[in-house]
């Protein structure tokens, strides 16, 4: 697998993490994902208007981050590592 926290295309990423700079909850979750060795692709919603619109669409109109997408599962707003692991196991 590729580097954990890759900002690339995410071909080997288990999850997509929508984040923004300065978000302490995002920093915490990124640290937990790396420690758990769960590969993820990060998307900065302040640099990607489509990503920001997606987050608003799943977070009641707010740009609440971290928002995480596990393929085949509903998006999760501010999930715990346990919730992400459960979604990965179910997917």
N, C-alpha and C positions, 0 to 999 in steps of 0.2 A: 504494500500500500504506500501511497505517497505521504508527503509531510502532513502532519496533523495541523489543522488550521489553515490549510491551503486556501489561497484566494483565487485559484485557477478555475478551470471548468468544473471541477468537482466530480470527475468521472469515478474516482475511488472514494468519494465522501459518502459516509453513511447517513449524514444529516446535513441540512442547510440551516445555517444560523444567521438570522437577520439581526443586525446590531447597529450601533452608532457610537462614535467616539465619545469617551467620557462616561459611558454607562457602566457603573460599578457592577450591576447585575450581569451584564454581558461579560465583563472581565472575569467575574467569579465562575460563570458557566463555562467559558472558554477554558479556564484553568481546570475545571472538573472534567471536561471532555478530554483534554489532553492527558490528565492523570489516569482516566479510565481507558485510554487508548481508543477512543471512538473518533474516527476520522470525520472531519466536518469541512464544509465549504462556508466561508463567511461572506456575507453581503452587507455592505455599508449602505444603509438606507438614506444617508445624507448625500451619497454620490450616485445613487441609482433611483431616479424618480419612480420607475415602475415597481421597484422593490418597496419603496415607501408606500405606494398606492396599495400594493398587496397587503402589507402589514396593516394599514388602515382598514382594509376590507375584512380582515379576520379579527381585528382588535377593537370593534365597535367605533370605528372612525378615528381611533387614536394611533399614534406611532409608538406603541408599547413594544419595547425590546427588552430582553431577547425574545424573539419569536422563532420557533424552530419547526422545520418541516422534515418529517421522516417519510420517505416515499411510501405511498399507499395508505397513509394515515392522515387524519385531520391535523391541520396546523395547531401548534401549541403556543400559547402566549405565556411567557415567563415560567417555563416548566422547570421542574426539578430534574436532577440527573436520574432519579428513580423513574420519573415519568418517561423520560427519553429512553431509558433502558427497556421499560415495559413496552413502549411503542416499537422499538427495534425487535424485540422478541416476538411481538404479535405480527409484525410485518413480514 
